[in-house]
Amino acid sequence: MVKYTGLAVMGIVVTLSLFFIKVKKESRQELVRAESELQSGRHREAVLHYERAIMWYTPFSRDVHRSINRLWEIGDQAEASRDDSLALYAYRSLRASLYSIRSFYQPYQDWIAKCDVRIVNLMAIEKAGPNAQPAEIEKHRARYAHMHARKLGPKLGGVILTEIGFFGWVGATLGLIWYGLSSQGNWLWRPCVWWGSGVVLFLTTWVIGLLLA
């Protein structure tokens, strides 16, 4: 029984490690592609790859942080050169990518707030037109600011259910192996029913959480 439990734990650890390595690798590759596109002057293509690099998020990732800064720089420089279309594209891509990595907490929330300010301002100027009066621009800015004040991204309740479902499923699976197998390697009926029900319950919770998030 100890042997089977050790193998199960090792399998879970290896799987999670490979997943982490995969995410880090994809983020780095997208960052490299983005830097290449930026050096070639293809700013929109660069924005796309920076956005993807952020979506392959892991905590404390320097590649993600670099991609965030690069997107902000592209938007800032485009805004300074009066290319409002590219600036909006960069800020919106940054904002969307940050919302996409939300789980039970929101990483880089301060960057989202900074993007909102820039996006709202650019949208107000675009809506008002080139010859608009300051009062008209301010009216549009207030309306767009209200729209952007609404929180986007996954719903917290769904995210919590997803986390509970996933970790509960892993725990119930380990319990099934630990208590459901005899020392001879035979399945024991009562523990299997108990822990097997837990596997089904938490797996269902995980799916419901994904649907609600």
N, C-alpha and C positions, 0 to 999 in steps of 0.2 A: 504493500500500500504506500509506504514511504517512497518507494521507487517511482511509482506512477505519479505521485504528487510532485516529486522533484522534477520529473520530466515535464509535467504540465506547467509548473512555475517557470522552468527554463524556456519552454516554448513561448510563454507569454512575454517574458523578458526579451527574448530574441526578436519576437515580432515587433514589439514596441521600439526596440533599438533600431531595427531596420527601417521602420516607418519614420523615425526621427532623422536618420541619415538620409533617407529619400527626400524629406522635406527640405533639409539643409542644402542638399545637392541641387534640387530644382530651383531654390531661391538664388543660389549662387550663379547658376547657368542663366537665369533670366536677367540677373544684374549684369553679367558679362555681355549679353546680347544688347541690353539697353545702353550700356556705355559705348558699345561699338556703333550703334545707330546714332547716338548723340554726337559722337566724334565725326560722323559722316554728314551731319546736318539734318538728319531725318528725325525731327523732334517728335512728331506724332507717333512714329513707330517706337521711339525711345520711351515715350510715355506709356505705351501699351506694355512694354516689357518691364518697366519699373513697377507698374501696377501689379503685374503677375508675380514679380519678386516679393512684393509685400504680402500677397495672398498666400504664399508659401511661408507662413509666419511661424516662427518659434520664439519663445521668450528670450530677450536679450540678444537677438540676432543683429550683428553689425551690418549684415547685408540688407536687412529690412530697414534699419535706421538710415543707411546710406541712400537707399531707394527713396525713402520719404523726403530726405533733404534734397535729392536731385529733382524730384517732382516739384517741390516748392520752388527751387531755383529756376526751373523751366518756366513755371507760371509767373514768377516775379519778373524775370527778364523779359518775357513776352508782354507782360503788362506795361513794363517801362518803355518798350518799343512800340506800344500801341497795337499790338497783335492780341486783341481781346479774345478772339476766337480760340487761339492756342492757349492763352492764359486760363480761360474757363475750362477748357478740356483738361489741362494739367491739374487744376484745383479740384475739379469734379472727380477725376480719376483717383487722386489722392484720397479724397473724402470717401469715395465708394470702396476703395480697397481697405481702408481702415475699418469701415463698418463691417466688411466681409469677414474680418478676423475676430469679431466679437464672440465671446463665449459667455461664461458667467461674470466676466468683467470686460471692460472696453479698454484695450491698449491704446495709448497715444491719444487720449481724449482731448488734450490741449491742442493737438494738431487739427482735429476736426473743427474745433471752435475757430481756429485761425482761418481754416478754409472757408467756413461759413461767412466770415466777415468779407473775405475777398470775393467770394461767389456772389453774395447778395449785392455788393457794390457794383460789380460788373454787369450783373443782370439788370439792375436798376438803370444804369447808364444806357445799356443796349435797348431796353424797353422804351425809355424816354426819348431816345433819338439824339442826334448830334447838336441840335439847336435848342434843347429843352432848358427850361428855367430850373434853378436849384430846387425850388419848391416841388416841382413835378418829379424830379429825380428822388427827392426825399420821400415822396408819397409811395413811389414804387419800391424804394429801399425798405420802408416800413412793412409793406405787404410781403415782400420776399423774406424779410427777416422773421416774420411770423411763421411763414411756411417752413423755414429751415430750423425753427425752434423745436419742431416736432421731432421726437426721437425716432430714428430708423433702426434697421438691423433686426436681428432675431429677438423674439420676446423672451424676457428673462425667465418666465415660468417654464416655457418650453425647453430652454437651455438647461435649467436645473433638472427637469425630468430626464433629459438626455444624459446628463452626467450621472444621476442616480441609477438610471437604467443600465448604463455601460458598466460602471464599477460593481453594481449589484450583480449583473450577469457574470462578470469575471469571478466575483466571490462565490456565487452559487455554483459555478462550474467547478471551481476548486473544491468546494464542499462536497459536491457530487462525487468527485474522484476520491477525496480523502475518506468520507464516511460511507460511500456507496460501494466500495470495493473491499472485499475481505483480504486477509493476508495471503490467501491462496489465489487472489485475482478474480474471484467470482463476485458478481453483482448481488448486493443485498437489497431485497425488495422494498422494505419500509424506508430506509434512508434514500433510496433512489427515487421513490415517489415524492418524498419531502423536498429533497434538493433539486430534483428534476422540475418540480412545480415552481421552485424559486427561479430556475433558469428561464422557464417560459414566462413567468411573471415579469422579471426584470427585462427580458428581451422585448416583451410587449410594451413595457414602460419606455424603453429606449426608442422604439418605433413611434409611439405616440408623441414623445418629446420632439422627435425630428419633424413630425407633421405640424406640431403647434409652434415650433420655433420660428 
